[in-house]
Amino acid sequence: MVDRTGKSAGRGAYLCWASACWERGMGKGRLERSLNATFSAEDREQLWAFFRESAAGIPSGSNK
């Protein structure tokens, strides 16, 4: 689940908007370990879709 407000209860993680951060976070189970969770293929696709949609309006090289 993506919490766009950052106020939902429970465990969370922040990733910068650089694609390299997302690739590292999603690769080799790093984000899953940080969240103490297991992602299904659907979960992974939803996270990547969120990144693609959200990062589309962010200038290249920005860590916004």
Phi and psi in degrees as a GROMACS rama.xvg file:
@    title "Ramachandran Plot"
@    xaxis  label "Phi"
@    yaxis  label "Psi"
@TYPE xy
-99.2697  123.419  VAL-2
-101.469  98.8561  ASP-3
-68.9373  -20.9041  ARG-4
-90.1719  -23.4284  THR-5
75.9795  16.399  GLY-6
-116.072  0.0104236  LYS-7
-69.2708  147.178  SER-8
-70.2735  151.005  ALA-9
110.772  -175.353  GLY-10
-77.2995  144.75  ARG-11
-148.241  172.061  GLY-12
-146.38  148.451  ALA-13
-111.937  136.669  TYR-14
-126.299  137.217  LEU-15
-68.3426  171.678  CYS-16
-85.7782  -0.458137  TRP-17
-70.3059  135.149  ALA-18
-59.6237  -30.7488  SER-19
-62.5327  -37.1544  ALA-20
-63.8748  -43.365  CYS-21
-66.9939  -40.3842  TRP-22
-63.6781  -41.2226  GLU-23
-68.0316  -43.0981  ARG-24
-65.6536  -39.7904  GLY-25
-85.5785  -21.4329  MET-26
-79.7333  148.386  GLY-27
53.9395  24.1128  LYS-28
72.3881  16.7138  GLY-29
-62.2019  -46.2824  ARG-30
-66.3769  -39.0983  LEU-31
-60.6047  -42.7023  GLU-32
-63.8229  -42.311  ARG-33
-61.7556  -36.9187  SER-34
-92.6613  -2.93945  LEU-35
52.9278  50.8987  ASN-36
-141.731  165.421  ALA-37
-118.988  128.417  THR-38
-97.485  136.689  PHE-39
-81.0158  169.964  SER-40
-59.1373  -37.1693  ALA-41
-66.0606  -41.4473  GLU-42
-58.5707  -46.9808  ASP-43
-60.5908  -44.0776  ARG-44
-65.0305  -38.8454  GLU-45
-64.1865  -40.2561  GLN-46
-65.1186  -43.8446  LEU-47
-64.5933  -38.3839  TRP-48
-63.4754  -42.1736  ALA-49
-59.5973  -45.4855  PHE-50
-60.8609  -48.6874  PHE-51
-60.6932  -43.8415  ARG-52
-68.3299  -42.7896  GLU-53
-76.3002  -37.4877  SER-54
-80.1177  -11.946  ALA-55
-58.1388  -34.5118  ALA-56
-94.3401  5.42134  GLY-57
-99.322  128.051  ILE-58
-57.384  146.073  PRO-59
-58.0992  137.034  SER-60
85.1462  -0.144683  GLY-61
-87.5839  141.088  SER-62
-103.347  20.3569  ASN-63
